[in-house]
Amino acid sequence: MFASNSRIVWTIRKLGSRNPLYIPGRLASIVRRRWLARCFPTNAMLKRARVVDSPFAVEEPGAVPCRYGNWHWRASEESAIVESVPAKRKASTIQAANSIIRRTFSFRGKPPRTIKRSEWCPEGVSRGWIWDLNRHNWFATLGFAYQYSHDEKYLEYFVAESSDWIDQNIGRLAQNRWDTPFEVAARINSWIWAYFLFASSPAWPGSHRRKFLESLGLLAEYVSQSIEHHCPGNHLLLEAKALAMMGEMFPAFRGAESWRNRGWGIVVREIEEQVCADGVHAERSTMYHRIIAGELSELWRISARNSHTACDKLLGVAVRMAEFQRWITHGDGTFPLFGDAYLEDTYYRFCAPAIVGHISPDVDAMLSREPADYSDWLIWNKDCNQIERAEDACGRAFRDGGYFVVRSGWSHSSDVLVWDCGQIGLATNRKHAHLDTLSFTLAIDGHPLLADPGTHESDDGRTPLRSTGAHNTVRIDGEEMAILADRGEVFSPPTATVDDWATSPTCTFASGRHDGYRRIGYCSLVRRSLLCMHGKYWLVLDRVLGKGKHKHIIEQRWQFAPGSQVEFDEFAGSIAATAGSSVLQLRWLDCISGVGENPIASNDSTEWATEEGWSEPYCGRPTATTVLVRKVRSHLPVGLELLASREATDLRFVRSHAGNRTEWLTIEGDGFKHSVRVTDGGSEPMHLPGNVVTDSNFAILLDDTGRSEACALISERAAVWAAGPRQLARAELAPFGAGFRRISLNQSDLVAFW
């Protein structure tokens, strides 16, 4: 009875979170899929999948029903492209193709497996493994190897394997449970590339060319008939992209105009719906962001070559998506795994930052880390548009997407912090969302140290990795910040608000909050503030606001990257995490309860523990990790702090007070002394040294060696006035980067204050 009631509640919540048209759309999709399973392909579908005037009767290699001249390259350019591809890449691709000829495949992190001829749904593997096998990305690998070597064994194997797959499966597209419209769209992408990689070969038999193209037309007709209109998100967009490509490149098919119009119509509509104004994909999965950014970049290249009206709009979207991808990428080529994400996926093919025109010294490094040859073939002549960017920028706010990035630079050894303070997933489909609000990741010298755990193939394995406790955020009383439901649903998601964002060459400050724990009754808000003092340290200030008679368990949780070595120095009271040659040191102050009223140290209520966690950055390869938990039992409100720095940095981290209601944190190192205060946004003004008063939510007092006079950084939106006889000169207030104002302070007053 309980399970039945839970299912009813789950269904009601799910339907309530969707568009009113979701129910009829979902029912129509189910009915249509069952009808296709019985009838596909009908005579009308077969007709649309054939070519006008049947040019297949001509056996010459050049007689192809496609816009070969409007593809990414012409046949006459192939030798120049091959020459431009690095020798290491060509050797690796040929080696991979030789494994394919032995029918040895490695998918989803599993060891290489040799399967029998005609075995397209092998036993003992996951459904995801079967998906990867039947996406046929390896058809393109055979094509690349053929171009590099001109060895006809790769063409012969492609002909034999594709012919066998067609014989067994082309008439069962709607009957194979593993063959969803999304998978068929992926196969269309692979087949198109395989076709053009082999198209110039005089050894490709005309009979097979005809068979292959007729089957490609059936794949497109099937997607056109079954496209997932009811399912907003990456599936719909990527299926439409495959249709648009088919319509553009193969206009001789009778159904080409229908595919082209339907595909382009959905693409143009969905990029408005799914891509935020700042370029972040609305599902907030960094893996799907990379996939979609790459696929849209390829579609833009095709639209430019074919003078399509959507060219400019696609370029704008692709550039914004590429910018976000480039900002979050670590020096080692990896990226944070926000949402459902792996570091690798067979659907990922194109490096968007390189394709849309980021021609710079690091483009070759970007391409060298790509898993396949696609991007090398797209930009072989480096004819992309030049995209200007600010290389000296240290911080970038992607406010619509909810991500805030701080970088120390653009080299392979840069430090990168990515903070999540935005919406959880796509509002109408949170299937790929995780409970990670206010979480952040941190890489030092290009090596991830504080990380996000990734995802898992099965729902049972995904659920723990989607939970609050799996992310670098705050958890209260062991509760989730939202309700995790079956099939990837998230109910009662928290609302995240960014209060402050300011960045400059000296430092970057961010502050935000979420209300995910309001539903448990006694907690009103969780607030996190981050101060990144470039080249020196990272300061994390957590505040849990609320009230009640009972003490509550507040946890700060820190998930270290796989392979990190974590050591606790009891004498120093710090944690050191090591990855490669990079070391991250963490220090804490005693917990303070009653923040903003009468601060009380509560060291006795603090517990430290390490838990065995797990992460899965590569599908099928779960890896043990260390999770550090700082657990505080306290009344609300309560405040917790963390200071992160490199091990070689000698810092002193203390709490100081000016009066009963003012709390400052002081960080002192070689040649500098900084004091930081962040308020909860109340009406009480903040008093600074030199009788200066401000209503800023934060203040950072800087007293650095070489600076002629100490100063304070506050919000650019804040008001400033004098509390005593001193008059504030306009010259004392000045902009300081984006979001900061700088105030000059009296040095003697500052020393007395400290």
KOLFIFI-331206 format. One line per 5 residues: their letters; for each residue x, z, y of C-alpha. Coordinates in nm, 3 decimals. Each point is the difference from the previous one (the first is absolute). Layout:
BEGIN
A> X:Z:Y  ...
This chain:
BEGIN
MFASN> 0.000:0.000:0.000  0.285:0.090:0.236  0.179:-0.327:-0.065  -0.320:-0.191:0.057  -0.064:0.175:0.331
SRIVW> 0.361:-0.058:0.109  -0.037:-0.370:-0.072  -0.319:-0.017:0.205  0.168:0.178:0.293  0.303:-0.229:-0.029
TIRKL> -0.221:-0.311:0.005  -0.202:0.121:0.300  0.319:0.078:0.195  0.151:-0.337:-0.088  -0.304:-0.198:0.103
GSRNP> -0.030:0.201:0.319  0.356:-0.092:0.100  -0.052:-0.375:-0.045  -0.158:-0.278:0.199  -0.379:-0.031:-0.058
LYIPG> 0.065:-0.342:-0.156  0.236:0.150:-0.260  -0.270:0.067:-0.262  -0.153:-0.351:-0.002  0.350:-0.149:0.019
RLASI> 0.121:0.206:-0.294  -0.306:-0.082:-0.211  0.032:-0.368:0.085  0.367:0.008:-0.104  -0.084:0.156:-0.338
VRRRW> -0.277:-0.252:-0.066  0.219:-0.293:0.103  0.292:0.114:-0.216  -0.226:0.024:-0.305  -0.149:-0.338:0.076
LARCF> 0.347:-0.153:0.032  0.100:0.156:-0.332  -0.281:-0.199:-0.163  0.015:-0.324:0.198  0.348:-0.057:0.143
PTNAM> 0.081:-0.277:0.056  -0.327:-0.180:0.068  -0.007:-0.376:0.051  -0.017:0.052:0.376  0.307:0.225:-0.011
LKRAR> 0.189:-0.252:-0.212  -0.087:-0.270:0.252  0.137:0.203:0.294  0.319:0.069:-0.197  0.067:-0.373:-0.040
VVDSP> 0.167:-0.239:0.238  -0.167:-0.274:0.202  0.077:-0.353:-0.129  0.193:0.154:-0.293  0.360:-0.072:0.110
FAVEE> 0.113:0.164:-0.325  -0.033:-0.342:-0.162  0.324:-0.092:0.175  0.295:0.135:-0.198  0.273:-0.034:0.263
PGAVP> 0.152:0.341:0.094  -0.078:-0.047:0.368  -0.373:-0.058:-0.056  -0.122:0.351:0.075  -0.337:0.104:0.148
CRYGN> 0.153:0.228:0.260  0.147:0.014:0.350  0.355:0.002:-0.124  0.134:-0.077:0.347  -0.181:0.302:0.141
WHWRA> 0.131:0.247:-0.254  0.280:0.237:0.100  0.259:-0.268:-0.071  0.028:-0.369:-0.087  0.158:-0.133:-0.317
SEESA> 0.286:-0.139:0.205  0.083:0.350:0.125  0.029:0.169:-0.339  0.376:-0.055:-0.041  0.065:0.154:0.344
IVESV> -0.215:0.302:-0.088  0.185:0.050:-0.328  0.328:-0.015:0.188  -0.119:0.271:0.246  -0.096:0.252:-0.269
PAKRK> 0.280:0.252:-0.067  0.189:-0.054:-0.324  -0.074:0.354:-0.113  -0.373:-0.060:0.038  0.015:-0.326:-0.195
ASTIQ> 0.196:0.158:-0.286  -0.245:0.291:-0.021  -0.299:-0.235:-0.008  0.150:-0.217:-0.272  0.072:0.311:-0.206
AANSI> -0.361:0.114:0.043  -0.126:-0.345:-0.101  0.211:0.010:-0.316  -0.166:0.330:-0.096  -0.340:-0.159:0.061
IRRTF> 0.086:-0.287:-0.235  0.069:0.264:-0.266  -0.348:0.135:0.094  0.151:0.330:0.101  -0.179:0.170:0.287
SFRGK> 0.037:0.328:0.188  -0.302:0.118:0.199  -0.125:0.329:0.140  0.329:0.179:-0.048  -0.006:-0.043:-0.377
PPRTI> 0.305:-0.109:-0.202  0.028:-0.374:-0.066  -0.244:-0.112:-0.268  0.007:-0.323:-0.199  -0.345:-0.131:-0.085
KRSEW> -0.112:-0.273:-0.236  -0.089:-0.352:0.101  -0.365:-0.029:0.109  -0.023:0.378:0.046  -0.169:0.047:0.339
CPEGV> -0.161:0.337:-0.059  0.253:0.194:-0.209  -0.087:0.330:-0.157  0.168:0.327:0.093  0.038:-0.074:0.371
SRGWI> -0.200:0.107:0.303  -0.259:-0.215:0.172  0.239:-0.023:0.297  0.270:-0.147:-0.228  -0.248:-0.265:-0.116
WDLNR> -0.087:-0.073:0.364  0.365:-0.059:0.088  0.055:-0.226:-0.300  -0.303:-0.213:0.085  0.064:-0.021:0.374
HNWFA> 0.266:-0.254:-0.103  0.247:0.086:0.273  0.256:-0.098:-0.259  -0.122:-0.363:0.014  0.158:-0.012:0.346
TLGFA> 0.315:0.165:-0.138  0.029:-0.288:-0.246  -0.050:-0.241:0.290  0.273:0.161:0.209  0.239:-0.008:-0.298
YQYSH> -0.080:-0.369:-0.053  0.079:-0.078:0.363  0.331:0.188:-0.019  0.119:-0.146:-0.330  -0.203:-0.321:-0.057
DEKYL> -0.014:0.112:-0.362  -0.317:-0.146:-0.149  -0.039:0.287:-0.246  -0.168:0.199:0.277  -0.249:-0.281:0.062
EYFVA> -0.064:-0.040:-0.372  -0.068:0.370:-0.041  -0.230:0.003:0.303  -0.195:-0.295:-0.144  -0.032:0.164:-0.344
ESSDW> -0.099:0.347:0.125  -0.242:-0.113:0.269  -0.165:-0.241:-0.243  -0.041:0.276:-0.258  -0.150:0.237:0.258
IDQNI> -0.244:-0.267:0.117  -0.111:-0.076:-0.355  -0.068:0.364:-0.075  -0.134:0.138:0.328  -0.123:-0.250:0.256
GRLAQ> -0.352:-0.003:-0.145  -0.011:0.380:-0.033  0.075:0.099:0.359  -0.317:0.206:0.038  0.016:0.140:-0.354
NRWDT> 0.345:0.158:0.000  -0.046:0.352:0.137  0.355:0.003:0.131  -0.051:-0.322:0.196  -0.164:0.115:0.323
PFEVA> -0.036:-0.226:0.308  0.296:0.183:0.157  0.222:-0.090:-0.295  -0.116:-0.361:-0.001  0.086:-0.024:0.371
ARINS> 0.351:0.128:-0.076  0.030:-0.265:-0.272  -0.106:-0.274:0.244  0.284:0.101:0.233  0.253:-0.020:-0.284
WIWAY> -0.133:-0.332:-0.132  0.014:-0.163:0.344  0.365:0.094:0.039  0.082:-0.106:-0.356  -0.168:-0.335:0.063
FLFAS> 0.208:-0.079:0.308  0.323:0.124:-0.157  -0.044:-0.244:-0.291  -0.191:-0.275:0.186  0.305:-0.214:0.079
SPAWP> 0.120:-0.005:-0.361  -0.035:-0.343:-0.167  0.008:0.179:-0.336  -0.332:0.182:0.054  -0.245:-0.181:-0.232
GSHRR> -0.292:-0.152:0.188  -0.246:0.120:-0.263  0.101:0.362:0.049  0.010:-0.036:0.377  -0.363:-0.113:-0.019
KFLES> -0.096:0.284:-0.233  0.175:0.257:0.216  -0.165:-0.114:0.323  -0.346:-0.019:-0.155  0.046:0.358:-0.120
LGLLA> 0.126:0.106:0.343  -0.322:-0.141:0.142  -0.200:0.209:-0.247  0.189:0.314:0.107  -0.093:-0.070:0.362
EYVSQ> -0.364:-0.071:-0.090  -0.018:0.325:-0.195  0.131:0.204:0.296  -0.241:-0.181:0.229  -0.290:0.096:-0.228
SIEHH> 0.104:0.362:-0.058  0.178:0.107:0.320  -0.050:0.374:0.059  -0.205:0.004:0.321  -0.132:0.346:-0.088
CPGNH> 0.349:0.154:-0.012  0.158:0.025:0.347  0.376:0.024:-0.007  0.302:-0.189:-0.127  -0.180:-0.163:-0.296
LLLEA> -0.241:-0.194:0.221  0.271:-0.107:0.244  0.249:-0.113:-0.265  -0.264:-0.188:-0.201  -0.106:-0.184:0.316
KALAM> 0.364:-0.081:0.081  0.042:-0.168:-0.340  -0.313:-0.208:0.061  0.121:-0.105:0.344  0.334:-0.111:-0.146
MGEMF> -0.172:-0.206:-0.270  -0.225:-0.171:0.253  0.291:-0.080:0.231  0.251:-0.125:-0.254  -0.229:-0.186:-0.243
PAFRG> -0.263:-0.181:0.212  -0.065:-0.257:-0.275  -0.198:0.253:-0.205  -0.373:-0.048:0.043  -0.037:0.371:0.073
AESWR> 0.293:0.016:0.244  -0.206:-0.003:0.318  -0.224:0.276:-0.132  0.301:0.210:-0.107  0.177:-0.059:0.329
NRGWG> -0.299:0.090:0.217  -0.089:0.307:-0.204  0.358:0.123:-0.025  0.088:-0.047:0.366  -0.330:0.149:0.115
IVVRE> 0.060:0.320:-0.197  0.368:0.020:0.097  -0.073:-0.029:0.373  -0.276:0.260:-0.023  0.189:0.243:-0.222
IEEQV> 0.324:0.006:0.200  -0.214:0.129:0.287  -0.157:0.263:-0.227  0.299:0.100:-0.211  0.301:-0.016:0.233
CADGV> 0.017:0.261:0.275  0.089:-0.106:0.353  0.354:0.135:-0.051  0.049:-0.198:-0.324  -0.056:0.275:-0.260
HAERS> -0.219:-0.107:-0.289  -0.314:0.214:0.004  0.034:0.121:-0.361  0.312:0.192:0.110  0.186:-0.090:-0.319
TMYHR> 0.354:-0.105:0.088  0.029:-0.212:-0.317  -0.318:-0.198:0.069  0.109:-0.030:0.362  0.318:-0.178:-0.109
IIAGE> -0.190:-0.223:-0.242  -0.260:-0.105:0.258  0.256:-0.040:0.279  0.198:-0.235:-0.223  -0.298:-0.204:-0.120
LSELW> -0.134:-0.040:0.355  0.348:-0.104:0.114  0.002:-0.277:-0.261  -0.351:-0.106:0.100  0.114:-0.013:0.363
RISAR> 0.285:-0.235:-0.098  -0.248:-0.228:-0.175  -0.242:0.015:0.294  0.282:-0.094:0.239  0.107:-0.298:-0.211
NSHTA> -0.361:-0.116:-0.029  -0.099:0.071:0.364  -0.280:0.235:-0.097  -0.201:0.164:0.278  0.070:0.347:-0.141
CDKLL> 0.378:-0.043:0.037  0.045:0.205:0.318  -0.227:0.282:-0.117  0.181:0.020:-0.334  0.337:0.009:0.171
GVAVR> -0.106:0.289:0.223  -0.127:0.201:-0.297  0.304:-0.080:-0.217  0.243:0.097:0.278  -0.169:0.337:0.054
MAEFQ> -0.007:0.071:-0.373  0.365:-0.100:-0.031  0.095:0.232:0.287  -0.156:0.298:-0.175  0.169:-0.092:-0.328
RWITH> 0.337:-0.029:0.170  -0.035:0.332:0.184  -0.078:0.201:-0.315  0.261:-0.160:-0.227  0.293:0.222:-0.093
GDGTF> 0.358:-0.117:0.016  0.014:-0.042:-0.377  -0.297:-0.239:0.011  -0.258:0.246:-0.131  -0.299:0.125:0.197
PLFGD> -0.231:0.306:0.005  -0.266:-0.008:-0.271  -0.306:0.097:0.203  -0.328:-0.052:-0.186  -0.001:-0.174:-0.336
AYLED> 0.342:-0.161:0.007  0.296:-0.099:-0.213  0.334:-0.133:0.118  -0.058:-0.313:-0.213  -0.301:-0.210:-0.094
TYYRF> -0.032:-0.349:-0.147  -0.246:-0.093:0.276  0.270:0.061:0.263  0.179:-0.332:0.066  0.091:-0.046:0.368
CAPAI> 0.206:0.193:0.254  -0.228:-0.014:0.305  0.261:0.118:0.258  0.227:-0.288:-0.099  -0.273:-0.264:-0.026
VGHIS> -0.170:0.054:0.335  0.322:-0.038:0.189  0.212:0.315:0.012  0.321:-0.199:0.005  0.268:0.265:0.040
PDVDA> 0.316:0.121:-0.170  -0.204:0.199:-0.249  -0.212:-0.292:-0.128  0.248:-0.084:-0.275  0.004:0.365:-0.107
MLSRE> -0.381:0.001:-0.010  -0.007:-0.313:-0.216  0.267:0.132:-0.236  -0.229:0.291:-0.090  -0.298:-0.223:-0.082
PADYS> -0.103:-0.004:-0.369  -0.048:-0.379:-0.014  0.098:-0.326:0.167  -0.316:-0.077:0.199  0.121:0.110:0.343
DWLIW> 0.333:-0.185:-0.039  -0.195:-0.322:-0.055  -0.233:0.059:0.295  0.264:0.057:0.267  0.289:-0.199:-0.142
NKDCN> 0.056:-0.189:0.328  -0.055:0.310:0.220  -0.254:-0.183:0.214  -0.219:0.305:0.061  -0.102:0.110:0.347
QIERA> 0.226:0.253:0.164  -0.177:0.336:0.035  0.131:0.231:0.269  0.026:0.370:-0.078  0.151:0.309:0.156
EDACG> 0.293:0.088:-0.225  0.079:0.316:0.195  -0.351:0.146:-0.044  0.003:0.331:-0.189  -0.372:0.058:-0.045
RAFRD> -0.304:-0.219:-0.056  -0.365:0.112:-0.010  -0.237:-0.201:-0.219  -0.299:0.194:0.130  -0.282:-0.207:-0.148
GGYFV> 0.156:0.010:-0.343  0.089:0.368:0.039  0.376:-0.023:-0.060  0.280:0.114:0.230  0.359:-0.105:-0.069
VRSGW> 0.329:0.141:0.125  0.324:-0.188:-0.072  0.360:0.075:0.087  0.080:-0.373:-0.003  -0.030:-0.322:-0.199
SHSSD> 0.305:0.009:-0.227  -0.009:0.067:-0.374  0.105:0.361:0.072  -0.279:0.082:0.246  -0.214:0.313:-0.013
VLVWD> -0.372:-0.076:-0.025  -0.291:0.242:0.034  -0.358:-0.126:-0.055  -0.288:0.234:0.086  -0.361:-0.049:-0.110
CGQIG> -0.258:0.117:0.253  -0.293:-0.236:-0.039  -0.301:-0.101:-0.201  0.008:0.034:-0.377  -0.031:-0.349:-0.147
LATNR> -0.257:-0.266:0.086  -0.322:0.170:0.109  -0.218:-0.224:-0.216  0.225:0.011:-0.307  0.244:0.290:-0.045
KHAHL> 0.107:-0.103:-0.348  0.371:-0.003:0.090  -0.003:0.305:0.228  0.198:0.324:-0.048  -0.050:0.343:0.157
DTLSF> 0.316:-0.023:0.209  -0.112:0.069:0.359  0.285:0.149:0.210  0.248:-0.073:-0.279  0.330:-0.166:0.085
TLAID> 0.291:-0.157:-0.185  0.365:0.017:0.101  0.299:-0.214:-0.096  0.353:0.088:0.110  0.277:-0.259:0.010
GHPLL> -0.240:-0.241:-0.168  -0.073:0.233:-0.294  -0.352:0.148:-0.040  0.007:0.380:-0.028  -0.352:0.119:0.086
ADPGT> -0.227:-0.248:-0.174  -0.353:-0.096:-0.093  -0.070:-0.003:-0.375  -0.149:-0.348:-0.045  -0.280:-0.063:-0.248
HESDD> -0.081:-0.055:-0.368  -0.184:-0.264:-0.203  -0.266:0.229:-0.150  -0.255:0.206:0.193  0.110:0.315:-0.186
GRTPL> 0.358:-0.056:0.111  -0.091:-0.106:0.355  -0.211:0.304:0.084  0.286:0.253:0.019  0.204:-0.244:0.212
RSTGA> -0.293:-0.049:0.240  -0.048:0.373:0.055  0.101:0.206:0.303  0.258:0.190:-0.204  0.196:-0.316:-0.079
HNTVR> 0.082:-0.071:0.365  0.218:0.150:0.273  -0.283:0.173:0.180  -0.183:0.334:0.020  -0.239:0.127:-0.269
IDGEE> -0.230:0.302:0.040  -0.114:0.226:-0.287  0.079:-0.274:-0.251  -0.286:-0.212:0.139  0.001:-0.373:0.066
MAILA> -0.036:-0.126:0.358  -0.277:-0.232:-0.129  -0.195:-0.055:-0.322  0.172:-0.219:-0.256  -0.261:-0.180:-0.209
DRGEV> 0.011:-0.241:-0.293  0.109:-0.363:0.034  0.219:0.070:0.299  -0.277:0.120:0.231  0.067:0.257:0.274
FSPPT> -0.292:0.194:0.148  -0.008:0.217:0.314  0.332:-0.144:0.123  0.178:0.187:0.280  -0.007:-0.129:0.353
ATVDD> 0.352:-0.028:0.143  0.071:0.020:0.373  0.328:-0.075:0.176  0.048:0.238:0.292  0.342:-0.107:0.128
WATSP> 0.251:-0.278:-0.058  0.313:-0.045:0.207  0.326:-0.176:-0.073  0.332:-0.056:0.175  0.363:-0.068:-0.091
TCTFA> 0.054:0.378:-0.007  -0.294:0.119:-0.206  -0.345:-0.080:-0.135  -0.293:0.244:-0.008  -0.329:-0.035:-0.187
SGRHD> -0.289:0.241:-0.048  -0.330:-0.038:-0.181  -0.264:0.181:-0.203  -0.267:-0.044:-0.263  -0.323:0.181:-0.083
GYRRI> -0.002:-0.050:-0.377  -0.036:0.373:-0.072  -0.303:0.061:0.220  -0.217:-0.034:-0.310  0.149:0.315:-0.152
GYCSL> -0.141:0.196:0.294  0.279:0.208:0.146  0.260:-0.260:0.106  -0.071:-0.210:0.306  0.312:-0.217:0.031
VRRSL> 0.342:-0.070:-0.147  0.249:-0.112:0.268  0.347:-0.142:-0.051  0.257:-0.072:0.271  0.325:-0.187:-0.059
LCMHG> 0.302:-0.005:0.227  0.269:-0.250:-0.097  0.313:0.065:0.203  0.187:-0.321:-0.077  0.328:0.057:-0.178
KYWLV> -0.045:0.379:-0.005  -0.306:0.134:-0.188  -0.370:-0.026:-0.085  -0.229:0.292:0.087  -0.338:0.047:-0.174
LDRVL> -0.258:0.241:0.146  -0.314:0.065:-0.206  -0.299:0.197:0.129  -0.309:0.088:-0.201  -0.282:0.103:0.231
GKGKH> -0.306:0.202:-0.096  -0.112:0.356:-0.045  -0.133:0.233:-0.265  0.034:0.344:-0.152  0.205:-0.108:-0.299
KHIIE> 0.351:-0.122:-0.045  0.044:-0.355:-0.119  0.274:-0.183:-0.186  0.163:-0.262:0.221  0.242:-0.239:-0.169
QRWQF> 0.257:-0.229:0.152  0.085:-0.246:-0.276  0.308:-0.224:-0.008  0.037:-0.273:-0.260  0.360:-0.114:-0.041
APGSQ> 0.081:-0.355:-0.100  0.073:-0.077:-0.366  0.364:0.061:-0.082  0.054:0.250:0.280  0.201:0.311:-0.080
VEFDE> -0.157:0.312:0.154  0.190:0.325:0.044  -0.111:0.329:0.157  0.261:0.193:0.199  -0.131:0.356:-0.010
FAGSI> 0.274:0.133:0.228  -0.064:-0.261:0.271  -0.374:-0.004:-0.060  -0.015:-0.379:-0.021  -0.063:-0.288:-0.238
AATAG> 0.235:-0.296:-0.041  -0.123:-0.326:-0.154  0.251:-0.270:-0.090  -0.057:-0.370:-0.071  0.317:-0.203:-0.041
SSVLQ> 0.229:0.105:0.284  -0.291:0.112:0.222  -0.085:0.368:0.036  -0.310:0.149:0.159  0.003:0.370:0.087
LRWLD> -0.326:0.192:0.059  -0.029:0.334:0.180  -0.304:0.216:0.072  -0.091:0.283:0.232  -0.218:0.295:-0.096
CISGV> -0.369:-0.077:-0.004  -0.197:0.097:0.312  -0.367:0.093:-0.027  -0.228:0.040:0.301  0.167:-0.294:0.178
GENPI> -0.094:-0.007:0.366  -0.128:0.360:-0.001  0.235:0.274:-0.121  0.261:-0.167:-0.220  0.088:0.213:-0.302
ASNDS> 0.289:-0.079:-0.231  -0.117:-0.015:-0.361  0.314:-0.056:-0.201  -0.124:0.225:-0.280  -0.288:-0.238:-0.072
TEWAT> 0.221:-0.307:-0.045  0.084:-0.133:-0.346  0.231:-0.281:-0.099  -0.045:-0.204:-0.312  0.109:-0.328:-0.148
EEGWS> -0.242:-0.192:-0.215  0.063:-0.285:-0.237  -0.178:-0.298:0.146  0.002:-0.364:-0.088  0.011:-0.329:0.180
EPYCG> -0.048:-0.360:-0.107  0.164:-0.235:0.249  0.023:-0.267:-0.271  -0.305:-0.065:-0.215  0.039:0.135:-0.351
RPTAT> 0.305:0.211:0.086  -0.119:0.351:0.091  0.290:0.208:0.127  0.032:0.378:0.023  0.042:0.133:0.352
TVLVR> 0.048:0.334:0.169  -0.275:0.137:0.223  0.093:0.284:0.235  -0.291:0.225:0.090  0.003:0.252:0.282
KVRSH> -0.300:0.222:-0.064  -0.126:0.242:0.265  -0.282:0.251:-0.040  -0.135:0.068:0.346  -0.297:0.035:0.229
LPVGL> -0.088:-0.297:0.216  0.123:-0.134:0.231  0.350:-0.033:-0.141  0.311:-0.198:0.092  0.285:-0.130:-0.215
ELLAS> 0.319:-0.179:0.105  0.259:-0.215:-0.169  0.333:-0.126:0.135  0.154:-0.295:-0.182  0.350:-0.130:0.065
REATD> 0.305:-0.142:-0.167  0.204:0.253:-0.192  0.303:-0.061:0.221  -0.200:0.104:0.308  0.064:0.362:0.099
LRFVR> -0.322:0.124:0.161  -0.146:0.335:0.099  -0.379:0.022:-0.028  -0.173:0.302:0.157  -0.330:0.107:0.151
SHAGN> -0.004:0.134:0.355  -0.278:0.136:0.218  -0.077:0.007:0.370  -0.280:0.252:0.037  -0.253:0.096:-0.265
RTEWL> -0.178:-0.334:-0.018  0.282:-0.253:0.021  0.202:-0.107:-0.302  0.303:-0.228:0.017  0.215:-0.138:-0.279
TIEGD> 0.367:-0.040:0.084  0.239:-0.237:-0.177  0.363:0.035:0.097  0.286:-0.217:-0.116  0.334:-0.134:0.106
GFKHS> -0.038:-0.080:0.369  -0.375:0.041:0.033  -0.275:0.257:0.017  -0.366:-0.103:-0.026  -0.317:0.207:0.025
VRVTD> -0.334:-0.134:-0.115  -0.353:0.117:0.053  -0.321:-0.164:-0.124  -0.340:0.143:0.092  -0.336:-0.039:-0.170
GGSEP> -0.145:-0.177:0.301  -0.168:0.303:0.155  -0.069:0.062:0.366  0.302:0.227:0.050  0.272:-0.180:0.206
MHLPG> 0.362:-0.004:-0.115  0.261:0.172:0.217  0.343:-0.162:0.009  0.324:0.129:0.153  0.034:-0.029:0.377
NVVTD> -0.363:0.103:0.062  -0.127:-0.335:-0.127  -0.345:-0.010:-0.158  -0.155:-0.285:-0.203  -0.309:-0.066:-0.210
SNFAI> 0.203:-0.207:-0.248  -0.064:0.072:-0.369  0.373:0.001:-0.063  0.328:0.063:0.178  0.355:-0.065:-0.112
LLDDT> 0.271:0.177:0.203  0.334:-0.182:-0.017  0.331:0.154:0.090  0.263:-0.242:-0.130  0.371:-0.023:0.066
GRSEA> 0.071:-0.267:0.256  -0.341:0.029:0.166  0.037:0.107:0.361  -0.320:0.199:0.000  -0.231:0.132:-0.270
CALIS> -0.337:-0.170:-0.026  -0.331:0.011:-0.182  -0.192:-0.281:-0.167  -0.379:0.015:0.013  -0.291:-0.237:-0.056
ERAAV> -0.030:-0.280:0.256  -0.372:0.081:0.026  0.064:0.361:0.101  -0.035:0.154:0.343  0.290:0.200:0.148
WAAGP> -0.002:0.255:0.280  0.209:0.286:0.139  -0.101:0.361:-0.069  0.213:0.155:0.276  0.152:-0.083:0.336
RQLAR> 0.204:-0.285:-0.143  -0.125:-0.347:0.098  0.017:-0.274:-0.266  0.168:-0.312:0.132  -0.123:-0.336:-0.124
AELAP> 0.355:-0.083:-0.104  -0.017:0.283:-0.255  -0.276:-0.180:-0.196  0.098:-0.325:-0.166  -0.104:-0.214:-0.299
FGAGF> 0.211:0.051:-0.311  -0.077:-0.268:-0.255  -0.362:-0.062:-0.104  -0.228:0.302:0.013  0.253:0.245:0.150
RRISL> 0.052:0.136:0.351  0.326:0.168:0.092  0.017:0.307:0.225  0.328:0.127:0.146  0.032:0.379:-0.033
NQSDL> 0.207:0.263:0.178  0.297:0.075:-0.222  0.022:0.373:0.089  -0.368:0.056:-0.071  0.036:-0.181:-0.333
VAFW> 0.289:0.220:-0.112  -0.193:0.312:0.098  -0.304:-0.123:-0.191  0.194:-0.053:-0.318
